[in-house]
Amino acid sequence: MKPVMIIGNGGHASVVTDVIKSLNNYYIKGYLDDVQKEYIRSDGLIYDAIAHIDRYKDNYFVIAIGDNQQRAAVYHRLGLDDQYFATIIHPTAIIGSNVIIQAGCVVMAHAVIQTNTFIAKQCIINTKACVEHDNNIQSFTHIGPNATLAGNVHVGSECLLGASATVVPNTIIRNKVTVGAGSTVINDIQSNLTVVGSPARQRGDNK
């Protein structure tokens, strides 16, 4: 089994912890977090500051931060090659044929990712999310619990699709878009917008 240091130690990290514990190819070595100012060891786990990451480069890493912008900022701050990041997939997730899931992604319990889908680095596919065939999801995006993306959907980078959001087929959602929980997207969405409702309409911008 391969050792993993989890970056972050909040609520999302606790869920990622449970996913890793369900696997037979990784085990948790410890946690790195900005709140942690100095090294300690407790119950066999290491707790240390993110600034000390160079001490742990013989491990894999997972950035377990739910906020897309914060996750992206930490990733760029670390400056590590993608080979250092583990891809974590819960054993109950269903992954179709010809699916590409890049480094640092986390796929939660009972998520479904169908054939010919591409998911770029450092994405979160949350619990029971359904990503249908021929989707393209760009880096640092979070597909929320029970969200459904129908076929041939493109989602840009640093997007958040809230819990139970739905996107109809052949739709383009550009970068840094927030889709409110329970919303239904039936038209393309331009960058830096927040949309809510069924059908989803603009409520604000994310600039």
PEVENUR-V129012 format. One line per field, one symbol per residue. ss: DSSP state (A for helix, B for strand, O for the rest). phi: phi as a letter, one per 30 degrees, with the letter a starting at -180 (. if undefined). Layout:
BEGIN
ss=???
phi=???
END
This chain:
BEGIN
ss=OBBBBBBOOOAAAAAAAAAAAOOOOBBBBBBBOOOOOOOBBBOOBBBBOAAAAAAAOOOBBBBOOOOAAAAAAAAAAAOOOAAABOOBBOOOOBBOOOOBBOOOOBBOOOOBBOOOOBBOOOOBBOOOOBBOOOOBBOOOOBBOOOOBBOOOOBBOOOOBBOOOOBBOOOOBBOOOOBBOOOOBBOOOBOOOBBBBOBOOBBBBBOO
phi=.cdbcdcjbcddddddedddddcccbbdclbcadddcbdbbbhiccbadeecdddbddcdbbdcbdddddddddedddidddddcdccbddddccddhccbddidbcdeidbbdeiccbddicccdeidbcddidbcdeicbcdeidbcddhccbddhcbcdeidbbddicccddhcccdeidbccbdbddiccbbjbddbdcabcd
END
